[in-house]
Amino acid sequence: MQNKYIIIITIIIIIISLFTPYNMKNVLEGLGGPTLDSIKVDEGVSEVELQDKLSKLYSSVREHERRLSLLDNSYKKHDIQQKNYTVKNIAKNSDNLLRKIKRQDIQLSKITKPKQYNTYIPSTTLNRLLDNSLILPYYNELIKLHKYVEKPMMGPPSTNPKVLEHYERIYNANGMPDSAKAAREAKVEYKTGIKKQPDNTPKISMTAVNNLVQDAKIKYIDEIVLYQETALKEYENINQKYIANMYGVA
C-alpha cells in the first residue's frame, strides 16, 4: 500500500515538472523583459528629486519668515509659496526662493547690528546665485559636453607599396572598384588611412544639463538656508537669555 502511494506521488511530481517550464515561459513572455530600447539615458538628476529638495527648502524658508516676523514687528511677513509654471518650473521657483532668501538675509543683518549680538555677515554666494555668476561656468562646461562633436578618426595607414598593390589587385579582381580612377582612390585611402565616422550622439542631453545645473543651485541654496538657520537660532537664544536675566529667571 505504501509503495502504491509513493508511485502515485512520483507520477504527480513528474507531471508538474513537465508542465511548469511551459507555464513559466508563457508568464515571462507575457510580462516582457527589459530591452535596450526601454533603458533611458541617465539624466543626471530626476525632476522629481529636484522638486522634492526644493519643496523642503521652501518649507524651511517659510518657517524662517514666520520667526523673523515675530522677532521684529516692522518686518512684513511674506507668503512664500511655489508657483506652477508651464515651463522651467524648478528654475523659476528656485529663482523666486533666492529673492525671498535675500530679503531675509538683509533682515538678519539689520536685527544683529546691536553690540550684544553676533553680527550676521551675508554670504557672497547668495549674490552670485542671484546674478548667475556662480552657476554660469558650470552651465557652460556642460553645454560644451552637450555640443561636443568628435572629429573623424583615421585608421592605421599602410605605406607599404606591396600591401597597396595587393589590395588594388583584390579590388580589381572583384570588380570593386571597377575603374582605374576608383582603384587609385582606394590606393590613396589605404595609404593615408581609413576614415572612421564618429558617433556624435550628444554625450549629455539638454534635460540632463538643466537638471544638473538646478541641482547645483539647490545645493548652494541649502547651504545658505542652513547658515541663516544658525544665525537665527543664535539671535533667538541671546534674546531668551536677555529676557530671563531681566526677570531674574534662571
JOJORA-V414033 format. One line per field, one symbol per residue. ss: DSSP state (2 for helix, 1 for strand, 0 for the rest). phi: phi as a letter, one per 20 degrees, with the letter a starting at -180 (. if undefined). psi: psi as a letter, one per 40 degrees, with the letter a starting at -180 (. if undefined). A space follows every 50 residues. Layout:
BEGIN
ss: ???
phi: ???
psi: ???
END
This chain:
BEGIN
ss: 02222222222222222222222222222220000222000000002222 22222222222222222222200000000000000000222222222222 22222222222000000000000222222200000222222222222000 00110000002222222222222000000222222222222200110000 00000222222222222222222222222222222222222222220000
phi: .fffffffffffffffffeggffffffffffndfdffeeeffencfffff fffffffffffffffffffffbffeefdeecfdeefclgfffffffffff ffffgffffffefggfdegfdgefgfffffemfeeggffffffgffegcf egeefffddfgffffffffffffemcfdcffffffffffffeoefdffee fgfbffffgffffffffffffgffffffffffffffffffffffffdmef
psi: dddddddddddddddddddddddddddddddhihiddehiihechidddd dddddddddddddddddddddhdehhhihhiiigidifdddddddddddd ddddddddddeedideihhhhihdddddddeeddddddddddddddehhi ihihihihehdddddddddddddeehieiddddddddddddeihhhhihf hhdhidddddddddddddddddddddddddddddddddddddddddefh.
END
